[in-house]
Amino acid sequence: MKTLNDLSGFCDHLVGKFGSPGDCTEDQKADEFRRIYLRDLPVNLRSLRAIATCLGIQLKGLETMPRNLRGYHEICDDRKCLYYRHDDTASGIQNTILHELREMMETMFVEAYPTYKPLRTSARHIAANRFASAVLLPEDEFRANVFKTGFDVIRLSRGYSKSCSQVLLRMGEVLRGRLFFYGSLYEPDDADGNDWAVTYWTGSNNDDADSNVYGLDGLFPRRGRKALAGSLIGLTVKTGRPHLVGRITLTDENEYFDGGLTALAQPLTGRSRQVEKVAMVALMIQDSHLFDTQIDKINPVKLERFHRHF
C-alpha cells in the first residue's frame, strides 16, 4: 500500500479527494501539498529539501545545465533524481524543486486514475509553474497582501523573497474574476540599456463587460513589445522615478467621460542605482483607490492623462 512518503501516494490521495486530476486546480493541489508536507513549516529551501528526502527524491545541483533549462528530473527503476542549477538563487531552486515535483506527478496520475489523459509538454510546463507559485505564494494570503501593499510588485517580491516576474504572474492568477488587472515587467532589450521591452505580462479575466477592455488593439503590451520614449515606462527609466498616470482614456469621448484606466510604474534599482527593471500595473479608474498604499509609500510623479497608450 502506498503511503504519503511517496509522491505517487500523494497523487493517490489527490484522486481520492478530488477525483480526476483534471478536475483539481493547481491551487487545490498546492493546498494539499502544504497541508500534508509543510504543516507549520516555513516554505523555504530547507523545508523543501526535507520534503524531497521524505519522498525518496534525490536532489543534485549541477555546475552545468542543458541550455535553456533551469532543472529537470529522471525516474528510472523507481529511483527519482531531481536536478537544479548549482549557482541558482535560493528562490530559483525552490521553484525548480516544486516545478519538477509537479511534472513527476503528471505521469503518476495515470496510474492513480487510468482514464486520465496526461497534459502535453507545454500545458504540463504551465501547470508545473502554477503549482510551484501556488505552494510558494498561497492564494488567500497572497491576494490579501496584494491589496494591502496597493498592488506593489516590488514590495511583494522583497517580502516573499521571490522574483518580480513570479510575483507579477501570481497576481494575475489570484485576481482572476475579481477585478480588471493588467501587469507587465520591462527589462533592457539591448546591451546599452537604451531599449526596454516587456519580458512578462499578465491579466485577470473578468466576465464583467464594463471591464472587458482587452479588445482594444495594441493597448496592452505583450512579451517583446518595446517601450516608447514618452511612455510611462520610458519616463520611469529616464528619470529613475516611479510614475502614475491618473487616467488613460480609451475612447474619443469628451473630457468628462468617466471611464478608462489608471496605471502605475515603479523602477527596481540595483546597487549602482541604475534601473534594472520596471513593474507596471493598471486598474480600471473606479478602482484607482486600490493604489493608495503604494502611492503613499513611493510618491510617484503624477501625470494627468494619456490617451490609448501606456
N, C-alpha and C positions, 0 to 999 in steps of 0.2 A: 504494500500500500504506500502510495506516495505521501510525503509529508511536505509541510511548508518550508522545510530546509532544502528543498529542491525547486528550481524555477518552474519545472513542469507541474509540480504540486501546486504552485501559486496559480498557474494557468487553470488547473482543475478547479481550484477554489473560485476563480472568477466565473467560470462556466456554471458552477453550481449555484452561484448567487445571482448572476445576471442572464444566464442562457447563452445564446450565441455571442461570441466575442465582438461581432459586428454591431450588436445592439448595446454594447457597453462603451461609453465615451472614454476618451483618454483621461479626462479628469476623474471619472469613476475608477478607472484602473489605478491611477495615481493615488487617489484617496485610500484605496485598499492597500496599496503598497506601503504608504506611510503608516497606516494604522497597524499593519501586521509587523513590519520590519523596523520602522523608526520609533514608533510609540512616542516617548517623550524625548527622544534623542534629537539634537540639532541636525539639520540637513547640511552636512559638511563632508569633506573628503575622507576624514577618519571614519565617520559612521558608514559611508558608502563602501569603503574598503572592507569594513567588518561584515556588512551585508553580503558582499560578493563572496567572502570567505565562507560565510554561513551557507550560501547557496552552492558551494563547491565550484566556484568560478575563480580561476587563477588570473590575476591581473599582472600585466607586464608593460613597463614603459620602454619604448623603443627610441633609440637615438635617431634613427632614420625611419621615415614612414612613406609608404607609397604615395605618389603625387596626388594631390587634391583630397587626401584622406586625413581625417583627424583621429580616426580609430577604426578598428574592425574586430571581428571575433571569429573563432573557429570552434566547431564542435566535431569531435572525432572519437568514436567509441565511448561516448558518454563523458569524454574529457572536454571540459569547456575552458577556453582561453580567451581573454579579452585584452586587446592591445590598445595603447594610447600613446600620444606623443610625450616623450620623457620631459621635454622642455616646455610643455604647455602650462598655462596658468592653472591654479587650483580650481577655479571656476570652470575652465575648459575641460579639465579631467573629469570633474563631477558630471558635466553634461555628456561627455563621451561614455562614461560608465552607464548612465541611465539610458542613453540612446541605444547602445549596443544590447543592453538587457532587454529593451522593448523589441528590438529586431529579433533576438533569440526567441522571444515569446511568440512571435508571429508563426514560426514553424511549429512550435509546440501546441498551438491552438488546434491544429488539425487533429492531433491525437486526442485532445480533450473533447473536441466537438467535430466528429468526422465529416459532417456536411458543410463545414465552414470552408469558404474559399479564401485562401491567403491573399493579402494585398500584394499588388505588383511592386516593383522596385521603387518607383517614385512615390507612390502612395504609402508604402512602408516607411520610407525615409521621413515623410511628413508626419506620419503617426508617431514615429520614434521621437522626433523633435518636440511634438506636442506633449507626449508623455513625460519627457525629461523636464520640460518647462513646468508642467503641472505638478511634478514632485517638488521641484526646487522653489516654485512660486505658487503656493496653494491658492486656489481660486478666490475663496471668500476673503481671506486675509489680504491677499494682494490687491483685489479690487478695492477694498476699504482704504488701503494705503494710496492707491491711485487718486482717489477723491481727496484724501487727507493732505496729500502733497500738492494738490492743484495740478495734477497731470504732469508732474515734474520727472521727466525721463532720467535726467542725470542724477537727481537726488535719490530716486528709487534704485538706480544702478549702484550707487555707492552704498546705500543702506543694505541692499541684499548681496553686495559683492558679486554682482552679475554684470555681464556686458550690456551696454546700451541697446544693442540690437536685440538681445534676448528679452530685455525688459519691454522694449517697444512692441515686439511681436506678441508678447504675452498680454499687453494692454489691449490689443485688438481682439484677442480671444475672450478675455474676461468681460469686455464691454459689449460684446456682440448681442444685438437685440435690445440693448438698454438705452442707448442714445447714439446719435451720429458722432463718429470719431474718425479722424484720419491722422496718421502719423508717419513720418519719414525721417530717415537718418542720412545725412550727407557727409561725404568724406572727399579728400582731394582726389582728383582724377588724372593728375599729371605729376611729374617729379618735382616741379617748381611750386605746386600748390596754387596755381592760378585758376585752374578749372576745378569745379566741385560738382559732384553728381550723386544721385540717390543710390545708396547701396542696399537699404532695406526700407520697406514700406508696409503699412497695414491699414486696415479699415474695419470698422464694425458694420455688420449688415443689419440695418434697421428696416423693419417692414412698414414703418410709418411713411406714407407717401410724401408728407411735408419735409422729411429729411432725406428723401431719395434724390440726392444731387450728384450721384456718381455719373449720371448720363451726360454731364457737361464735358464735351470733348476737350481733352488736353488740360483741364484744370488741375487734376490730381496727378502729380508726378509719380511715375513708376520707376523701377530699377533702371539705372543708366541715364536717366534724364538729367541734363546739366542745368545748374543754376545760372540765372542771368545776373548781370552786374547790378541792376537796380532792384532786384527781387529781395524778398525778405531774407533769404539765405545769403545773397550777395552782400547786403548791408551788414548782416551779422558777422560774416567773415572779414569784411573790410575794416570794421571798427572794433571787432572783438567783444562787442557788447550784445546782450540779448535784445531782441526787437519784438514788439507786439503790434499787430495790425488790428485796430478796433473793429473794422468792418470790411469784409470783402464782398462787394455786391456781385450778384450773379446774373442779373438781367439789366436791361436798359431802362428800367422804371425810373421815376423821378427820385430826387434825393430823399424824399420822405418814406420811401419804401423800407419796411421794417424787417426784411428778410436778410439772408446772407450768412456769411461765416465770420469767425474771428480766428486768428492764428498767432501762435507764439513760438519764436525760435530762440533756442538757448545754445551758446557755444560751450564746448568742452575743451579746456585748455590744458596743455601739458606743463612740465616743469619749466620749459623755456618761455612759458606764457603765450606760445603760439597756439592758434585754434587748430585742434586736431579733428574734431567732429562737430556737427551741428544737428541738434534734435529739434524737429518741428512738429507741433501738434495743432490740429484745427478742430473746432467745435462749431455747432450752429450758434448764431448770435444770441438766441434766447438762453443758451447755456453758458454764456461768457463769464458769469459769476463763478463758475467752477474753477476758473484760472486764478481766482483772487489770492489764494495762499501762495502760489508760485510767484505771482506778480509782486506781492508784498516782500517776498524773500529776495528776488533777483533784480527788482527795479528796472524793468526793460525800457528801452527807448520806445515811445508810443507814437505810432503812425495812425492817422485818422482813417484812411481808406485806400484800398486797392480795388481794381475792377477786373474780375475774371482771371486773376492770376495771384500767385503767392510771391 
